């Protein structure tokens, strides 16, 4: 049986290992911020070719 060592007295390496075991996974959730694109922003990407002909004819 291992001795109990308080977290304050652990080495940096031991603390990292301890915190690594405490962390869980995000599962299916992606931790990036998701928001819709700004409709007023200028977009450099062109649409598919011929799309403008369809709307203006």
KELOKOL-178803 format. One record per residue (C-alpha): x, z, y negated; residue in one letter. Coordinates in Angstrom, 2 decimals. Example, Ala and Ser with C-alpha at 12.3 -4.5 7.8 and 13.67 -1.06 7.14 Angstrom:
// KELOKOL-178803
{{12.30,7.80,4.50},'a'}
{{13.67,7.14,1.06},'s'}
This chain:
// KELOKOL-178803
{{0.00,0.00,0.00},'x'}
{{1.34,-0.99,-3.41},'x'}
{{1.76,1.51,-6.20},'x'}
{{-0.61,1.30,-9.14},'x'}
{{1.18,0.16,-12.29},'x'}
{{-0.74,0.16,-15.57},'x'}
{{-1.08,-3.20,-17.29},'x'}
{{0.90,-2.01,-20.33},'x'}
{{3.92,-1.23,-18.16},'x'}
{{3.88,-4.47,-16.16},'x'}
{{6.45,-7.15,-16.83},'x'}
{{5.39,-10.35,-18.57},'x'}
{{5.66,-12.26,-15.30},'x'}
{{3.51,-9.71,-13.44},'x'}
{{0.89,-9.78,-16.22},'x'}
{{0.71,-13.57,-16.00},'x'}
{{0.12,-13.35,-12.24},'x'}
{{-2.55,-10.67,-12.74},'x'}
{{-4.42,-12.68,-15.37},'x'}
{{-4.15,-15.83,-13.25},'x'}
{{-6.00,-14.07,-10.42},'x'}
{{-8.70,-12.85,-12.84},'x'}
{{-9.44,-16.31,-14.26},'x'}
{{-12.06,-18.39,-12.56},'x'}
{{-12.71,-22.09,-12.58},'x'}
{{-15.08,-23.89,-14.91},'x'}
{{-16.69,-25.67,-11.96},'x'}
{{-18.71,-28.68,-13.11},'x'}
{{-18.61,-27.60,-16.77},'x'}
{{-16.00,-29.33,-18.93},'x'}
{{-14.63,-26.99,-21.61},'x'}
{{-14.25,-29.71,-24.28},'x'}
{{-16.58,-29.80,-27.25},'x'}
{{-19.24,-32.47,-26.91},'x'}
{{-21.15,-33.83,-29.85},'x'}
{{-22.85,-37.14,-30.63},'x'}
{{-20.92,-39.74,-32.62},'x'}
{{-21.43,-39.78,-36.38},'x'}
{{-23.85,-42.66,-37.14},'x'}
{{-22.44,-43.08,-40.67},'x'}
{{-18.82,-43.37,-39.52},'x'}
{{-17.06,-46.75,-39.49},'x'}
{{-16.37,-47.88,-35.94},'x'}
{{-13.50,-50.32,-35.37},'x'}
{{-14.58,-51.22,-31.85},'x'}
{{-16.50,-54.46,-31.73},'x'}
{{-19.62,-54.79,-29.62},'x'}
{{-19.91,-57.28,-26.78},'x'}
{{-19.48,-60.92,-27.83},'x'}
{{-22.74,-62.71,-28.59},'x'}
{{-24.68,-59.54,-29.33},'x'}
{{-25.08,-60.37,-33.02},'x'}
{{-26.46,-63.85,-32.17},'x'}
{{-29.19,-62.24,-30.10},'x'}
{{-30.42,-60.05,-32.95},'x'}
{{-30.24,-62.69,-35.71},'x'}
{{-31.93,-65.61,-33.97},'x'}
